[in-house]
C-alpha cells in the first residue's frame, strides 16, 4: 500500500466519520487491519485522525494500552447517535488492538511472523458487535418508559 493510497483512503474515511458513518468506517478499518502491515495500518489511522474533525459526526479514537510504554494501541470509532426519544447515545465501536511482540523467553526464538492476528480481529469484532447490540437493547428498554 503506497503513501498516496493511504492518504486518499484516510481523507475519504475522515469525511465519512464527519458525516456520521462511523460504523462503515469501523468495518473498513477492520478489513484494512487484516490485510495491511501494522506500520501501514497505523499510518492510515494517524492520517485519518488528521482529517477527522473531532466532535463532528463520529470520531476515530486511539487509546494507549497500559503496560506497553506507549507502543500498544486500541483503535475504536466513537459513534454518536440518538435514542428513540432524541437523547444522545455515545459508544465506542472496537476496531483493532495493536500490541507489540513480547520479548522471547530466555532460550526461545522470536516468532517469525508479527503483526495483527486476523482471528483476534474477527473475535474482537464479534464481541464488539454483541456488546453494542446489548447496550442498544438495554438503552431502548430503559428509555421506552417500560419496566421489566
N, C-alpha and C positions, 0 to 999 in steps of 0.2 A: 504494500500500500504506500503510494507516494505521498509526499507532503501536500501536493495540490489536491489530491483526492480527500485527504484528511481535512484540509482547510475547507473545501466545498461542503463536505458532509457535516462538519461542525457548524458552519453558517446555517445550513438548512435545518439542523436539529435545534439550534438556538432559536430560530424563528418559530419552529413547531412548539417548543416549550413556551414561548411568549404568547402563543395563540391558545394555550391551554390543552395541547395534545400530548401531555406528559406520558400517558400510558403507551402511546405509539412510539415515542422516543425511547422509553424504557425497553420495549420489545426490540427495537433496532439495536440498542446498545448491548443487550444480552446476546443477540446474534453476532454482533461485531466482536464481543469478548471471546467468543468461541473460535473465531477464525483469524483474529489478529494476534500479533505478538503482544505481550504485556506492555512493552515500551510504546508501540504504536497505539494501543488501546488507551493508555494513559495520556498520550499526546492528543488523541481525539477528545477525551474527557476534558482536558485542560483547555483546548481550543473552544469546545462547546461552551464551557463556563464563561469564556471571554465574550462570546456572542449572546449568551443568555442574560437578559436583563432581570436581575434579582428582584423578586416581588411582583413581576408582571407575568401573569399566567402561571405556569408551573415552573419549577426550578430544579436544576441539577445540583445535587449535594454530594460533597466528598468529605467523609468523616475519617479522621485517623483512627486506627485500631490500636488500643493501648498495648504496650509491651513490644512494639516493633520499632520504637525510636523514630517515628515519623515515616517509616517506609511501608507500613501496612495501611491499606485504604479500603473503606467501604463506600461503594458508589450507589446512590439511590436517586430517584426522582421524587421530589416533593410535589404531591398532587393537591391542588386547591379546588374543592367542589362545594356544592351547597346541598343540604338535605332537602327533604320534601317540604319543609317549612321555610326554606330560604336561608337557613343559618349556615355559616361557613363550617366546612369539614376539611381538615388537613391531615394527610397521612403520607408516609414515605413508602414508595414502591421500590423494593430492593432490585438492584441491577447486577452487581458483581462485588466480590470481595477479593482484593489483591493482597496476598501475603508473600513476603519474600521467602525464598527457600531457607529452611532451617539448616544450620551447620551440621555436617555429618557427625555421627557418633564416632568416638575415637576408634580408629582402625577400620572404618567403613568408607566406601566410596560414595561421593555425592550422586544424586540421581542424574541420569543422562538428560532427561527432558524436564524442563522447568516451565512454569507459566500457569495459565488458567486451566483448571481441570473441567472439561465440558460437563461431566456428570455432576460436579459440585455446583456449577452454574445452573444446570437444569433443576437440581434438587432445591437450590435456593429460590429459584423462580417459582417452583410449585408451592413451596412453603409460603412465599410472599403473597402469591395469588390467594391461597387458602386463608391466610391471616386477613388479607384485605376484604375478602368476602364475609368473614365472620364479623369484622369491625363494622362494615356497612350494614349488615343484617341487624346487629345489635343497636347501631345508631338509629336505624329506621324504626325499630321497635320502641326504643326509648323516646323518640321524638314524635311518634304517632299518637301519644296520649294513652295508648293501651298498656295495661299492666299484665304481666304473665306470672 
